[in-house]
Amino acid sequence: MKSFMYGLSEKLGGVSIITGNKYSSDHAATLRTLISVTGELPWLQYYILDDPKSNHTIIRLRLKMNCNEYILLHTITTIGLMFGSPDRVDKILNFCRQTSQMQVLPMDDTFFNGKIYRESDITQHLPGLDLVSLFKYIVNTSSKPASSFLFIIDDMSVFKRFDHLVLETDTTDFINIAFLQLLQEFYGMIPTIGMYLADSISNLGIARNYIQSNSNLPSIPIKKKTCLDLAYLASDVLGWLYSKKYFDK
């Protein structure tokens, strides 16, 4: 069971990401890890355009702050056994509260409507996110290598506030925050998570009625039952990535 659980979690980025084990690098490396595992980026919405008239690759970029504190809190509770101290949970929720207060402009239909920033500008203004390195990873693994980038951003001030918040966050906490932000997208799409969050959650992170109604495993201790549930959850998420995101690794 332990080997099976860790195998699923490594594919998903689960246990190692949530506990912070094996990932003590910077914030940008965390984002690269997440996109390599899930194909998704938390907080960032982007469009990529290759300019045939130059060597530039143009990135239309915006922030998407869709943090739902209620869902996040219950998700943390559901997988609470993977977290260390309550202090870490407080830091995660505080990050969520601060981002939810940021005002983000909606993305309009005009691709080039916004201010253009060169790589040097992005590196200077947004050191925590290291977007140049991140998008080199994204573009170079999906299409022809890019020689340089131009970024189009509506409101740099919001990006700066977000970047400052990221830099203030411990890298281990940021790993948890980023992973949970992605996990919110699964809520409502994967039956297992909906089942966990639909009713009251116990201190061990399992819906009480689910334990009571599951008569197939009556003799399994509750902590082992939790491991089984998390394994099924990881399996569901992997299935969702494969069927909905066409992600197969």
RODO-2510 file (C-alpha; in nm, 4 decimals, decimal comma):
residues 249
     n   res          X          Y          Z
     1     m     0,0000     0,0000     0,0000
     2     k     0,2809     0,2410     0,0909
     3     s     0,4554     0,1801    -0,2404
     4     f     0,1280     0,2170    -0,4321
     5     m     0,0405     0,5402    -0,2529
     6     y     0,3772     0,6985    -0,3100
     7     g     0,3748     0,5926    -0,6740
     8     l     0,0466     0,7733    -0,7354
     9     s     0,1536     1,0736    -0,5330
    10     e     0,4808     1,1139    -0,7186
    11     k     0,2974     1,1144    -1,0524
    12     l     0,0495     1,3682    -0,9247
    13     g     0,3053     1,5738    -0,7368
    14     g     0,1053     1,4996    -0,4234
    15     v     0,2806     1,3883    -0,1072
    16     s     0,6180     1,5350    -0,1970
    17     i     0,4668     1,8680    -0,2906
    18     i     0,2287     1,8940     0,0026
    19     t     0,4853     1,8022     0,2662
    20     g     0,7606     2,0019     0,1010
    21     n     0,9926     1,7007     0,0926
    22     k     1,2406     1,6931    -0,1953
    23     y     1,1338     2,0439    -0,3015
    24     s     1,3342     2,3098    -0,1202
    25     s     1,4147     2,5222    -0,4242
    26     d     1,2787     2,8621    -0,5215
    27     h     0,9231     2,9659    -0,6010
    28     a     0,9714     2,9626    -0,9784
    29     a     1,0999     2,6045    -0,9657
    30     t     0,7787     2,5102    -0,7864
    31     l     0,5718     2,6480    -1,0742
    32     r     0,7852     2,4600    -1,3262
    33     t     0,7323     2,1403    -1,1276
    34     l     0,3563     2,1928    -1,1252
    35     i     0,3253     2,2560    -1,4971
    36     s     0,5442     1,9548    -1,5740
    37     v     0,3202     1,7342    -1,3574
    38     t    -0,0268     1,8749    -1,4260
    39     g     0,0028     2,0832    -1,7418
    40     e    -0,1552     2,3732    -1,5505
    41     l    -0,0296     2,6933    -1,3877
    42     p    -0,1966     2,8394    -1,0795
    43     w    -0,2867     3,2115    -1,0935
    44     l    -0,1592     3,2650    -1,4499
    45     q    -0,3557     3,2810    -1,7735
    46     y    -0,1532     3,3180    -2,0901
    47     y    -0,1653     3,3047    -2,4685
    48     i     0,1448     3,2414    -2,6797
    49     l     0,2002     3,3867    -3,0270
    50     d     0,5058     3,3264    -3,2446
    51     d     0,5976     3,6347    -3,4462
    52     p     0,7107     3,5131    -3,7919
    53     k     0,8633     3,8540    -3,8697
    54     s     1,1066     3,8397    -3,5783
    55     n     1,2701     3,6019    -3,3356
    56     h     1,0358     3,7066    -3,0563
    57     t     0,7711     3,4913    -2,8961
    58     i     0,4888     3,7082    -2,7620
    59     i     0,3233     3,6131    -2,4328
    60     r    -0,0145     3,7683    -2,3495
    61     l    -0,0291     3,7383    -1,9723
    62     r    -0,2728     3,8073    -1,6916
    63     l    -0,3393     3,6972    -1,3352
    64     k    -0,6515     3,4971    -1,2490
    65     m    -0,7341     3,5233    -0,8803
    66     n    -1,0112     3,2699    -0,8305
    67     c    -0,9301     3,1586    -0,4773
    68     n    -1,2353     3,0308    -0,2928
    69     e    -1,1453     3,0383     0,0757
    70     y    -1,4347     2,8108     0,1750
    71     i    -1,3379     2,5401    -0,0718
    72     l    -0,9699     2,5819     0,0106
    73     l    -1,0298     2,5443     0,3835
    74     h    -1,2315     2,2262     0,3354
    75     t    -0,9763     2,0887     0,0907
    76     i    -0,7023     2,1475     0,3475
    77     t    -0,9141     1,9709     0,6070
    78     t    -0,9763     1,6801     0,3730
    79     i    -0,6061     1,6133     0,3211
    80     g    -0,5022     1,7562     0,6551
    81     l    -0,2945     1,4557     0,7554
    82     m    -0,0344     1,5600     0,4998
    83     f     0,0242     1,8972     0,6615
    84     g     0,2503     1,9623     0,9555
    85     s     0,1428     2,2337     1,1982
    86     p    -0,1747     2,4481     1,2065
    87     d     0,0558     2,7462     1,1535
    88     r     0,1223     2,6298     0,7992
    89     v    -0,2498     2,6086     0,7294
    90     d    -0,2913     2,9664     0,8591
    91     k    -0,0199     3,0858     0,6210
    92     i    -0,1914     2,9167     0,3297
    93     l    -0,5264     3,0755     0,4129
    94     n    -0,3638     3,4164     0,4642
    95     f    -0,2092     3,3953     0,1169
    96     c    -0,5514     3,3100    -0,0234
    97     r    -0,7177     3,6025     0,1552
    98     q    -0,4613     3,8511     0,0261
    99     t    -0,4849     3,7342    -0,3337
   100     s    -0,8651     3,7384    -0,3219
   101     q    -0,8469     4,1109    -0,2375
   102     m    -0,6403     4,1944    -0,5458
   103     q    -0,8275     4,3573    -0,8314
   104     v    -0,7510     4,1950    -1,1649
   105     l    -0,8586     4,3398    -1,4980
   106     p    -1,0590     4,1043    -1,7221
   107     m    -0,8829     3,9782    -2,0334
   108     d    -1,0293     4,1486    -2,3398
   109     d    -1,0487     4,0104    -2,6916
   110     t    -0,7690     4,2315    -2,8229
   111     f    -0,4467     4,0336    -2,8024
   112     f    -0,2155     4,3352    -2,8171
   113     n    -0,4141     4,5616    -2,5853
   114     g    -0,1699     4,6172    -2,2992
   115     k     0,1808     4,7365    -2,2267
   116     i     0,4746     4,5491    -2,3797
   117     y     0,7596     4,4394    -2,1528
   118     r     1,0930     4,2917    -2,2527
   119     e     1,2625     4,0059    -2,0724
   120     s     1,4834     4,2446    -1,8746
   121     d     1,1747     4,4351    -1,7519
   122     i     1,0049     4,1152    -1,6364
   123     t     1,3181     3,9938    -1,4583
   124     q     1,3496     4,3277    -1,2809
   125     h     0,9848     4,3736    -1,1828
   126     l     0,8869     4,0121    -1,1072
   127     p     1,1900     3,8323    -0,9592
   128     g     0,9880     3,5875    -0,7504
   129     l     0,7944     3,4352    -1,0400
   130     d     1,0912     3,4315    -1,2820
   131     l     0,8506     3,4291    -1,5756
   132     v     1,1238     3,4362    -1,8412
   133     s     1,2674     3,1060    -1,7226
   134     l     0,9197     2,9607    -1,6760
   135     f     0,8006     3,0408    -2,0274
   136     k     1,1257     2,9246    -2,1827
   137     y     1,0487     2,5912    -2,0222
   138     i     0,6884     2,5960    -2,1493
   139     v     0,7649     2,7051    -2,5058
   140     n     1,0796     2,5006    -2,5570
   141     t     0,9046     2,1798    -2,4548
   142     s     0,6016     2,2374    -2,6776
   143     s     0,7266     2,4036    -2,9955
   144     k     1,0360     2,5494    -3,1545
   145     p     1,2870     2,7076    -2,9138
   146     a     1,2292     3,0772    -2,8535
   147     s     1,5184     3,3193    -2,8839
   148     s     1,3511     3,5904    -2,6767
   149     f     1,0149     3,6916    -2,5313
   150     l     0,7942     3,9964    -2,5290
   151     f     0,5281     4,0058    -2,2572
   152     i     0,1998     4,1949    -2,2875
   153     i     0,0482     4,2797    -1,9476
   154     d    -0,2530     4,4965    -1,8658
   155     d    -0,1686     4,5990    -1,5102
   156     m     0,1886     4,5486    -1,3898
   157     s     0,1060     4,6900    -1,0454
   158     v    -0,1090     4,3846    -0,9623
   159     f     0,1669     4,1517    -1,0785
   160     k     0,4149     4,3376    -0,8580
   161     r     0,1916     4,3025    -0,5524
   162     f     0,1450     3,9341    -0,6223
   163     d     0,5166     3,8806    -0,6813
   164     h     0,5959     4,0565    -0,3522
   165     l     0,3498     3,8289    -0,1730
   166     v     0,5157     3,5244    -0,3297
   167     l     0,8637     3,6361    -0,2221
   168     e     0,7407     3,6835     0,1349
   169     t     0,6145     3,3248     0,1419
   170     d     0,8312     3,0366     0,2592
   171     t     0,9073     2,8037    -0,0325
   172     t     0,7580     2,5027     0,1472
   173     d     0,4353     2,6927     0,2140
   174     f     0,4291     2,8149    -0,1462
   175     i     0,4453     2,4559    -0,2677
   176     n     0,1362     2,3786    -0,0618
   177     i    -0,0406     2,6961    -0,1740
   178     a     0,0250     2,6407    -0,5439
   179     f    -0,0790     2,2757    -0,5319
   180     l    -0,4029     2,3542    -0,3496
   181     q    -0,4818     2,6334    -0,5940
   182     l    -0,4690     2,3770    -0,8740
   183     l    -0,6639     2,1244    -0,6708
   184     q    -0,9549     2,3696    -0,6460
   185     e    -1,0137     2,3199    -1,0180
   186     f    -1,0848     1,9526    -0,9528
   187     y    -1,3601     2,0290    -0,7006
   188     g    -1,6967     1,9406    -0,8495
   189     m    -1,5352     1,7514    -1,1364
   190     i    -1,4084     1,4530    -0,9410
   191     p    -1,6788     1,2668    -0,7458
   192     t    -1,4424     1,1700    -0,4637
   193     i    -1,3647     1,5286    -0,3675
   194     g    -1,7279     1,6299    -0,3915
   195     m    -1,8163     1,3418    -0,1636
   196     y    -1,5555     1,4472     0,0925
   197     l    -1,6620     1,8086     0,0991
   198     a    -2,0367     1,7615     0,0784
   199     d    -2,0805     1,6722     0,4448
   200     s    -1,9127     1,7378     0,7768
   201     i    -1,5408     1,6647     0,7878
   202     s    -1,3768     1,4861     1,0785
   203     n    -1,0494     1,5947     1,2373
   204     l    -0,8732     1,3256     1,0373
   205     g    -1,0092     1,4703     0,7162
   206     i    -1,2665     1,2053     0,6259
   207     a    -1,6390     1,2584     0,5874
   208     r    -1,7973     1,0770     0,8808
   209     n    -2,0960     0,9542     0,6858
   210     y    -1,8655     0,8084     0,4217
   211     i    -1,6795     0,6030     0,6825
   212     q    -2,0034     0,4839     0,8378
   213     s    -2,1673     0,3992     0,5070
   214     n    -1,8671     0,2089     0,3721
   215     s    -1,9246    -0,1384     0,5126
   216     n    -1,6744    -0,3110     0,2866
   217     l    -1,3758    -0,2198     0,5035
   218     p    -1,5087    -0,2269     0,8608
   219     s    -1,1926    -0,3651     1,0208
   220     i    -0,9407    -0,1222     0,8715
   221     p    -0,8068     0,1316     1,1256
   222     i    -0,9069     0,4878     1,0504
   223     k    -0,5564     0,6087     0,9578
   224     k    -0,5106     0,3247     0,7116
   225     k    -0,8578     0,3990     0,5774
   226     t    -0,7429     0,7577     0,5236
   227     c    -0,4464     0,6360     0,3186
   228     l    -0,6801     0,4298     0,1033
   229     d    -0,9085     0,7268     0,0480
   230     l    -0,6152     0,9469    -0,0506
   231     a    -0,4917     0,6820    -0,2913
   232     y    -0,8349     0,6690    -0,4560
   233     l    -0,8376     1,0491    -0,4654
   234     a    -0,4992     1,0595    -0,6377
   235     s    -0,6204     0,7976    -0,8839
   236     d    -0,9280     1,0073    -0,9644
   237     v    -0,7171     1,3175    -1,0219
   238     l    -0,4835     1,1285    -1,2536
   239     g    -0,7850     0,9975    -1,4432
   240     w    -0,9207     1,3517    -1,4712
   241     l    -0,5894     1,4771    -1,6075
   242     y    -0,5825     1,1975    -1,8637
   243     s    -0,9435     1,2236    -1,9828
   244     k    -1,0039     1,5994    -1,9593
   245     k    -0,6580     1,7493    -2,0044
   246     y    -0,5173     1,4808    -2,2365
   247     f    -0,2162     1,4591    -2,0093
   248     d    -0,0414     1,1233    -2,0278
   249     k     0,2886     1,0683    -1,8484
***
